[in-house]
Amino acid sequence: MGKIQSWEVSDAFWEKVAPLIPTPKRDPNKEYKRKAGGGRKPMPSRQIFEAIMYVLRTGCQWKALPKERFGSPSAIHAHFKNWMRAGFFVALWRAGLAEYDEMEGIAWRWQSIDGAMDKAPLAQEAVGRNPTDRGKKRNEAASSGGRPWCPVVPRRDRSKQARCDTT
């Protein structure tokens, strides 16, 4: 068996995922122009799932999905939203947790999570100045009073007409 890409779904994994995928339902209150089964054939669920995995693994935008491999990016995104509303991803998460619990065991009594939402502290030193900050005056000293510079000329009262001395 050859090596598969990180977003490709193996047959063994697909056997576990396929039963969880929601089936499309027609709204009984809506009047359709075509009879059921008419029109373009639906996209295979496995192809849709692989496209979603591609977006999650590569971090690309929906519109950047390769059309040649996965089909219409907007159709994939519509399926993603429908599956999200139907609770598919929560069911997939729960099934994965249950399987992992059977294999390795999860210590449910004690759980911890850690994370940080800051910039890396040493990133500025390693990378250097941002090239887009060329014209900014961050290194200039502030005025003696600590206030930003302002002109010495008083502001003109705009309610009065400006005077022009003509000689």
Stockholm file with secondary structure:
# STOCKHOLM 1.0

chainA/1-167         MGKIQSWEVSDAFWEKVAPLIPTPKRDPNKEYKRKAGGGRKPMPSRQIFEAIMYVLRTGCQWKALPKERFGSPSAIHAHFKNWMRAGFFVALWRAGLAEYDEMEGIAWRWQSIDGAMDKAPLAQEAVGRNPTDRGKKRNEAASSGGRPWCPVVPRRDRSKQARCDTT
#=GR chainA/1-167 SS CCCCCTTSCCHHHHHHHGGGSCCCCCCTTSCCSSCTTCSSCCCCHHHHHHHHHHHHHHCCCGGGSCHHHHCCHHHHHHHHHHHHHHTHHHHHHHHHHHHHHHHTCCCTTCCCCCCCCSCCTTHHHHHCSCGGGTTCCCSSCCCTTSSCCCCSSCCCCTTSCCCCCCC
#=GC SS_cons         CCCCCTTSCCHHHHHHHGGGSCCCCCCTTSCCSSCTTCSSCCCCHHHHHHHHHHHHHHCCCGGGSCHHHHCCHHHHHHHHHHHHHHTHHHHHHHHHHHHHHHHTCCCTTCCCCCCCCSCCTTHHHHHCSCGGGTTCCCSSCCCTTSSCCCCSSCCCCTTSCCCCCCC
//
